[in-house]
Amino acid sequence: MRTQNSFLETWKFFAIAAFPAFLSNFWIIIRSPDFLNAKDFIEWAVLTSSGILVCCLSQLGIKPGYMQEVTDKGVENRYPALTSSLLLLSTTGLLAGFFIAFLFIILNYYHLWENTIVLYSLPLFCLTSNLYVIFQTDMRIRQRAQQLARLSIIQTFLSLIVFESMLLFSFDFLLCVFLSSGISTGIICIFLYLNISIPRNSVIDTIFLKKALNIGSFFLFSLLCRYAADSIVFSSFKWIPPETIGGYLGVSIKLCEPVSILYVSALQMAWGSHVYDWIKNSIENLPNLSAWASKLLFYGFALGNLVAILMWFFLFSDISFVSLFPFILMTLSRITAFGVLTTVGYGQTIKRSYKTGFKINFVELILTILLVPLSLVYLHWSFCLLICGVLPWISVARVYLNSNSVIILNTLNKKSDPTTDVF
């Protein structure tokens, strides 16, 4: 019970930390119907998913490697690893931003993309996103959820001030969204850098980078498959069916984002903050803790539907709810499955190998590439929605079975050799 209470306490602070972002996201959604049409919403979704995909690639799987480095060596010895991570990801983040901008400029040249002004904000957006990932990971591993909550509040106010100031001067709406996020995140990253006080003699740790890239490589590939599958889904609905259908998906994504930010992402971060200690101290209880946390995520699915319905009623009631609701269900299904995938994937963390998760997510990606466009072209968009909603749960079931087998194997090893240590 104490373990669960500790988890809930951490989750509470991560939810508090996410709450300002929730309010900011909600405010932007409130403002968006006056500036955007249906095509803009699906382009917003495609650009966001593409940004997540390329940023994930540019982060090179450093995050799990950094968390394990700090766990192994201690907080006081983390500075070389932190310096190395910041320098590497700032470089790759900039390159990622320029790459996405170039890609969508090409699509615009062939009349496949309309919103181009927003593309100029992407280098700053990707740079600051990469830096914040490392700073946030550093705070999480040091159990500084309360400080993250306070900084999130400050960042939200900064972002909204920049956002509204740009709108006041008639900037493009999507440019305001991405640029305000990049500027506010950058200010917070500067504050965290000064607050951490990295020693001047801190050097690049090439041994750490090599180990971290090796540890995180399959974790990275696994996430890439997950984000790539989302990009395939959003892009298929952008370019294959009529624009109205794509617009429904774009609007549903905005309606489901607040719960994803406030609920699912906060729970995932809380899980990541505790799972390493649980593996060390109470590994035999991991299946029960996983089932308990997964149950919380299913409550989030119900909450997500309620929030989406309320937001539709007040903001998008001009769109038929009967037409929109299937897209909401599919989107929430994918969001919930992604959260559950985290809570049932402890077997990979125990083994310090993410090869199994990568293989499972890769299979899902291949099925998504094959089934989603084909079902949209030759069947019906409603059947495609069913495929998109169900596929992630097949991966969840396979990861769950893998984690169970790891626990069973660990129990057998313990019985045969009581001195066996999972680390």
C-alpha positions as CSV (number, residue, x, y, z in Angstrom):
1,M,0.0,0.0,0.0
2,R,2.9,2.4,0.8
3,T,4.3,1.7,-2.7
4,Q,1.0,2.6,-4.4
5,N,0.6,5.7,-2.2
6,S,4.1,6.8,-3.2
7,F,3.3,6.3,-6.9
8,L,0.1,8.2,-6.5
9,E,1.9,11.0,-4.8
10,T,4.4,11.2,-7.7
11,W,1.6,11.0,-10.2
12,K,-0.2,13.8,-8.5
13,F,2.8,16.1,-8.9
14,F,3.3,15.2,-12.5
15,A,-0.4,15.8,-13.1
16,I,0.0,19.2,-11.4
17,A,3.0,19.8,-13.6
18,A,0.9,18.9,-16.6
19,F,-2.2,20.9,-15.5
20,P,-0.9,24.3,-16.8
21,A,-0.1,22.6,-20.1
22,F,-3.6,21.2,-20.1
23,L,-5.0,24.7,-19.6
24,S,-2.7,26.2,-22.2
25,N,-3.8,23.5,-24.7
26,F,-7.4,24.0,-23.8
27,W,-7.1,27.8,-24.4
28,I,-5.5,27.3,-27.7
29,I,-8.3,24.9,-28.8
30,I,-10.8,27.5,-27.6
31,R,-9.1,30.1,-29.9
32,S,-8.6,27.7,-32.9
33,P,-12.1,27.6,-34.4
34,D,-11.9,31.3,-35.2
35,F,-8.7,30.9,-37.2
36,L,-8.7,27.3,-38.6
37,N,-10.8,25.2,-40.9
38,A,-11.1,21.4,-41.1
39,K,-8.0,21.1,-43.4
40,D,-6.0,23.1,-40.9
41,F,-6.8,20.7,-38.1
42,I,-5.6,17.6,-39.9
43,E,-2.5,19.5,-41.0
44,W,-1.9,20.5,-37.4
45,A,-2.2,16.8,-36.4
46,V,0.1,15.6,-39.2
47,L,2.7,18.3,-38.4
48,T,2.6,17.5,-34.7
49,S,3.0,13.7,-35.2
50,S,5.8,14.3,-37.7
51,G,7.5,16.6,-35.2
52,I,7.2,14.0,-32.5
53,L,8.5,11.3,-34.8
54,V,11.6,13.2,-36.0
55,C,12.4,14.6,-32.6
56,C,12.2,11.1,-31.2
57,L,14.7,10.0,-33.8
58,S,17.0,12.9,-33.1
59,Q,17.0,12.0,-29.3
60,L,18.9,8.8,-30.2
61,G,17.5,6.9,-27.3
62,I,19.6,8.8,-24.8
63,K,16.8,9.1,-22.1
64,P,16.7,5.5,-20.8
65,G,20.5,5.4,-20.9
66,Y,20.8,8.6,-18.9
67,M,18.3,7.3,-16.3
68,Q,20.2,4.1,-15.9
69,E,23.5,5.9,-15.7
70,V,22.3,8.1,-12.9
71,T,20.8,5.1,-11.1
72,D,24.0,3.2,-11.4
73,K,26.5,5.9,-10.5
74,G,24.5,8.2,-8.3
75,V,23.2,11.8,-8.7
76,E,26.5,13.4,-7.6
77,N,28.4,11.7,-10.5
78,R,25.9,12.6,-13.3
79,Y,27.4,15.8,-14.7
80,P,29.6,14.3,-17.5
81,A,26.6,12.3,-18.7
82,L,24.3,15.4,-18.5
83,T,26.8,17.6,-20.4
84,S,27.2,15.0,-23.1
85,S,23.5,14.5,-23.5
86,L,22.8,18.3,-23.7
87,L,25.5,18.9,-26.4
88,L,24.5,16.0,-28.5
89,L,20.7,16.5,-28.4
90,S,20.9,20.3,-29.0
91,T,22.8,19.5,-32.3
92,T,20.4,16.8,-33.4
93,G,17.4,18.8,-32.4
94,L,18.3,21.7,-34.7
95,L,19.0,19.3,-37.6
96,A,15.6,17.6,-36.9
97,G,13.8,21.0,-37.1
98,F,15.4,21.9,-40.4
99,F,14.7,18.5,-41.9
100,I,10.9,18.7,-41.1
101,A,10.7,22.2,-42.4
102,F,12.4,21.2,-45.7
103,L,10.2,18.1,-46.0
104,F,6.9,20.1,-45.8
105,I,8.2,22.9,-48.1
106,I,8.7,20.1,-50.7
107,L,5.1,18.9,-50.1
108,N,3.9,22.5,-50.5
109,Y,5.7,22.8,-53.8
110,Y,3.6,19.8,-55.1
111,H,0.4,21.4,-53.7
112,L,0.1,18.7,-50.9
113,W,0.5,21.1,-48.0
114,E,-1.0,24.5,-47.3
115,N,0.4,25.9,-43.9
116,T,3.9,26.9,-44.6
117,I,4.6,29.9,-42.4
118,V,4.6,27.6,-39.3
119,L,7.5,25.6,-40.7
120,Y,10.0,28.4,-39.8
121,S,9.4,27.8,-36.1
122,L,10.4,24.2,-36.2
123,P,14.2,24.4,-35.7
124,L,13.6,26.3,-32.4
125,F,10.7,24.0,-31.4
126,C,12.8,20.8,-32.0
127,L,15.9,22.2,-30.3
128,T,14.1,23.2,-27.1
129,S,12.1,20.0,-27.1
130,N,15.2,17.9,-27.1
131,L,16.9,20.0,-24.4
132,Y,13.8,19.8,-22.2
133,V,13.7,16.0,-22.5
134,I,17.1,15.7,-20.8
135,F,16.4,18.4,-18.1
136,Q,13.0,16.8,-17.4
137,T,14.6,13.3,-17.2
138,D,17.2,14.6,-14.8
139,M,14.5,16.1,-12.6
140,R,12.5,12.9,-12.7
141,I,15.4,10.6,-11.7
142,R,16.1,13.0,-8.8
143,Q,12.5,12.8,-7.6
144,R,11.9,16.6,-8.2
145,A,8.3,16.4,-9.3
146,Q,7.3,19.4,-7.2
147,Q,9.9,21.6,-8.9
148,L,8.7,20.4,-12.3
149,A,5.1,21.4,-11.3
150,R,6.2,24.9,-10.4
151,L,8.2,25.3,-13.6
152,S,5.3,24.0,-15.7
153,I,3.1,26.8,-14.3
154,I,5.7,29.4,-15.2
155,Q,6.2,27.9,-18.7
156,T,2.4,28.0,-19.3
157,F,2.1,31.6,-18.5
158,L,5.2,32.5,-20.7
159,S,3.8,30.4,-23.6
160,L,0.3,32.1,-23.4
161,I,1.8,35.6,-23.2
162,V,3.9,34.9,-26.3
163,F,1.0,33.2,-28.0
164,E,-1.5,36.0,-27.4
165,S,1.1,38.7,-28.2
166,M,1.8,37.2,-31.6
167,L,-2.0,36.8,-32.3
168,L,-2.4,40.5,-31.4
169,F,0.0,41.3,-34.2
170,S,-1.8,39.1,-36.6
171,F,0.8,36.3,-36.8
172,D,-0.3,33.0,-38.4
173,F,-2.2,30.9,-35.8
174,L,-0.1,27.7,-36.1
175,L,3.1,29.7,-36.1
176,C,1.9,31.2,-32.8
177,V,1.3,27.7,-31.4
178,F,4.7,26.3,-32.2
179,L,6.8,29.4,-31.7
180,S,5.3,30.2,-28.3
181,S,6.0,26.7,-27.2
182,G,9.6,26.8,-28.4
183,I,10.3,30.2,-26.8
184,S,8.8,29.3,-23.4
185,T,10.5,25.9,-23.3
186,G,13.8,27.6,-24.2
187,I,13.5,30.1,-21.3
188,I,12.8,27.2,-18.9
189,C,15.8,25.2,-20.2
190,I,18.0,28.2,-19.6
191,F,16.7,28.5,-16.1
192,L,17.3,24.8,-15.4
193,Y,20.8,24.9,-16.8
194,L,21.7,27.8,-14.5
195,N,20.0,26.2,-11.6
196,I,21.7,22.8,-11.9
197,S,25.1,24.6,-11.9
198,I,27.0,22.1,-14.1
199,P,30.7,22.3,-13.1
200,R,32.9,24.1,-15.7
201,N,35.3,21.2,-15.7
202,S,32.6,18.8,-16.8
203,V,33.7,16.9,-19.9
204,I,32.2,14.9,-22.7
205,D,31.8,11.3,-21.5
206,T,32.2,9.2,-24.7
207,I,32.0,6.0,-22.7
208,F,28.6,7.0,-21.4
209,L,27.4,8.1,-24.9
210,K,28.4,4.8,-26.4
211,K,26.7,2.8,-23.6
212,A,23.6,5.0,-23.6
213,L,23.2,4.8,-27.3
214,N,23.5,1.0,-27.1
215,I,21.0,0.7,-24.3
216,G,18.6,3.1,-25.8
217,S,18.9,2.0,-29.4
218,F,16.1,-0.5,-29.4
219,F,14.0,1.7,-27.0
220,L,14.4,4.4,-29.6
221,F,13.5,2.1,-32.5
222,S,10.5,0.9,-30.6
223,L,9.3,4.5,-30.0
224,L,10.0,5.4,-33.6
225,C,7.7,2.5,-34.7
226,R,5.0,3.8,-32.4
227,Y,5.2,7.4,-33.5
228,A,5.6,6.3,-37.2
229,A,2.4,4.3,-36.9
230,D,0.5,7.4,-35.6
231,S,2.0,9.4,-38.5
232,I,0.8,6.8,-41.0
233,V,-2.7,7.0,-39.6
234,F,-2.9,10.8,-39.6
235,S,-1.3,11.1,-43.0
236,S,-3.5,8.5,-44.5
237,F,-6.6,10.4,-43.3
238,K,-5.1,13.6,-44.6
239,W,-4.4,12.6,-48.1
240,I,-6.7,9.6,-49.0
241,P,-10.3,10.2,-47.9
242,P,-12.4,13.4,-48.5
243,E,-11.2,16.5,-46.6
244,T,-14.2,16.3,-44.3
245,I,-13.2,12.9,-43.0
246,G,-9.7,14.1,-42.3
247,G,-11.1,17.1,-40.6
248,Y,-13.1,14.9,-38.2
249,L,-9.9,13.1,-37.2
250,G,-8.0,16.4,-36.8
251,V,-10.7,17.8,-34.5
252,S,-10.9,14.6,-32.5
253,I,-7.2,14.7,-31.8
254,K,-7.5,18.2,-30.4
255,L,-10.5,17.1,-28.2
256,C,-8.5,14.1,-26.8
257,E,-5.2,15.9,-26.3
258,P,-6.0,17.5,-22.9
259,V,-6.6,14.1,-21.2
260,S,-3.6,12.7,-22.9
261,I,-1.4,15.5,-21.4
262,L,-3.0,15.7,-18.0
263,Y,-3.7,12.0,-17.3
264,V,-1.9,9.5,-19.5
265,S,1.5,11.2,-19.9
266,A,1.6,12.1,-16.2
267,L,1.0,8.4,-15.3
268,Q,3.7,7.3,-17.7
269,M,6.2,9.7,-16.1
270,A,5.3,8.5,-12.6
271,W,5.8,4.9,-13.7
272,G,9.2,5.8,-15.1
273,S,10.2,7.5,-11.9
274,H,9.4,4.4,-9.8
275,V,10.0,1.3,-11.9
276,Y,13.8,1.2,-11.5
277,D,13.5,1.2,-7.7
278,W,10.7,-1.4,-7.8
279,I,12.9,-3.6,-9.9
280,K,15.7,-3.3,-7.3
281,N,13.6,-3.6,-4.2
282,S,10.3,-5.4,-4.9
283,I,10.5,-7.1,-8.3
284,E,8.1,-9.9,-7.3
285,N,5.4,-7.3,-6.9
286,L,5.8,-5.7,-10.3
287,P,3.0,-7.7,-12.1
288,N,0.5,-6.5,-9.4
289,L,1.7,-2.9,-9.6
290,S,1.5,-3.0,-13.4
291,A,-2.1,-4.3,-13.3
292,W,-3.0,-1.6,-10.9
293,A,-1.5,1.2,-12.9
294,S,-3.0,-0.2,-16.1
295,K,-6.4,-0.1,-14.4
296,L,-5.9,3.6,-13.7
297,L,-5.3,4.2,-17.5
298,F,-8.7,2.5,-18.3
299,Y,-10.3,5.0,-16.0
300,G,-8.6,7.7,-18.1
301,F,-10.3,6.3,-21.3
302,A,-13.7,6.9,-19.7
303,L,-12.6,10.3,-18.5
304,G,-11.3,11.2,-21.9
305,N,-14.6,10.5,-23.5
306,L,-16.4,12.7,-21.0
307,V,-13.9,15.6,-21.6
308,A,-14.1,15.2,-25.4
309,I,-17.9,15.3,-25.3
310,L,-18.0,18.5,-23.1
311,M,-15.4,20.2,-25.3
312,W,-17.4,19.3,-28.4
313,F,-20.6,20.7,-26.9
314,F,-19.0,24.1,-26.1
315,L,-16.6,24.5,-29.1
316,F,-17.5,22.3,-32.0
317,S,-21.2,21.8,-31.8
318,D,-21.5,22.8,-35.5
319,I,-19.9,19.4,-36.3
320,S,-22.2,16.4,-36.1
321,F,-21.3,14.5,-32.9
322,V,-22.5,11.2,-34.5
323,S,-19.9,11.7,-37.2
324,L,-17.2,12.8,-34.8
325,F,-17.5,10.3,-32.0
326,P,-16.0,7.2,-33.8
327,F,-12.9,9.3,-34.4
328,I,-12.8,10.2,-30.7
329,L,-13.1,6.5,-29.7
330,M,-10.3,5.5,-32.0
331,T,-8.0,8.3,-30.8
332,L,-8.6,7.6,-27.1
333,S,-8.0,3.9,-27.8
334,R,-4.6,4.5,-29.2
335,I,-3.7,7.0,-26.4
336,T,-4.7,4.5,-23.7
337,A,-2.9,1.6,-25.4
338,F,0.3,3.7,-25.5
339,G,0.0,4.3,-21.8
340,V,-0.7,0.6,-21.0
341,L,2.2,-0.4,-23.2
342,T,4.5,1.5,-20.7
343,T,3.0,-0.1,-17.6
344,V,3.2,-3.7,-18.9
345,G,6.6,-3.3,-20.4
346,Y,8.6,-3.8,-17.2
347,G,10.1,-7.0,-18.5
348,Q,12.3,-5.1,-21.0
349,T,13.4,-2.7,-18.2
350,I,14.4,-5.7,-16.1
351,K,16.5,-7.2,-18.9
352,R,17.9,-3.8,-19.9
353,S,17.0,-4.7,-23.5
354,Y,14.2,-3.3,-25.6
355,K,14.7,-5.6,-28.5
356,T,11.4,-7.4,-27.9
357,G,9.4,-4.2,-27.7
358,F,11.0,-3.0,-30.9
359,K,10.1,-6.3,-32.7
360,I,6.5,-6.1,-31.5
361,N,6.1,-2.4,-32.4
362,F,7.8,-3.0,-35.8
363,V,5.2,-5.7,-36.6
364,E,2.4,-3.2,-35.7
365,L,4.0,-0.5,-37.9
366,I,4.2,-2.9,-40.9
367,L,0.5,-3.8,-40.4
368,T,-0.4,-0.2,-40.1
369,I,1.4,0.7,-43.3
370,L,-0.4,-2.1,-45.1
371,L,-3.9,-2.1,-43.6
372,V,-4.6,1.6,-43.0
373,P,-4.2,3.0,-46.5
374,L,-5.6,-0.1,-48.2
375,S,-8.7,-0.1,-46.0
376,L,-9.3,3.6,-46.7
377,V,-8.9,3.0,-50.5
378,Y,-10.8,-0.2,-50.9
379,L,-13.2,-0.5,-47.9
380,H,-14.5,2.3,-45.8
381,W,-13.1,4.8,-43.3
382,S,-15.2,3.3,-40.5
383,F,-13.5,-0.1,-41.0
384,C,-10.1,1.7,-41.0
385,L,-11.0,3.3,-37.7
386,L,-11.6,-0.1,-36.2
387,I,-8.2,-1.3,-37.4
388,C,-6.5,1.8,-36.1
389,G,-8.1,1.4,-32.7
390,V,-7.4,-2.4,-32.3
391,L,-3.9,-2.8,-33.6
392,P,-2.1,-1.1,-30.6
393,W,-3.9,-3.5,-28.2
394,I,-2.4,-6.5,-30.0
395,S,1.0,-5.1,-29.2
396,V,0.0,-4.5,-25.6
397,A,-1.0,-8.1,-25.2
398,R,2.3,-9.3,-26.6
399,V,4.4,-7.0,-24.4
400,Y,2.4,-8.2,-21.4
401,L,3.1,-11.8,-22.1
402,N,6.8,-11.1,-22.5
403,S,7.0,-9.3,-19.2
404,N,5.2,-12.2,-17.5
405,S,7.8,-14.6,-18.9
406,V,10.6,-12.4,-17.7
407,I,9.1,-12.4,-14.1
408,I,8.7,-16.2,-14.2
409,L,12.3,-16.7,-15.4
410,N,13.6,-14.3,-12.7
411,T,11.6,-16.3,-10.0
412,L,13.1,-19.6,-11.2
413,N,16.6,-18.1,-11.2
414,K,16.1,-16.8,-7.6
415,K,15.0,-20.2,-6.4
416,S,18.1,-21.9,-8.0
417,D,20.5,-19.1,-6.9
418,P,19.2,-16.8,-4.1
419,T,22.2,-14.4,-4.6
420,T,21.1,-13.6,-8.2
421,D,20.7,-9.9,-8.8
422,V,18.6,-8.6,-11.7
423,F,21.2,-5.9,-12.2
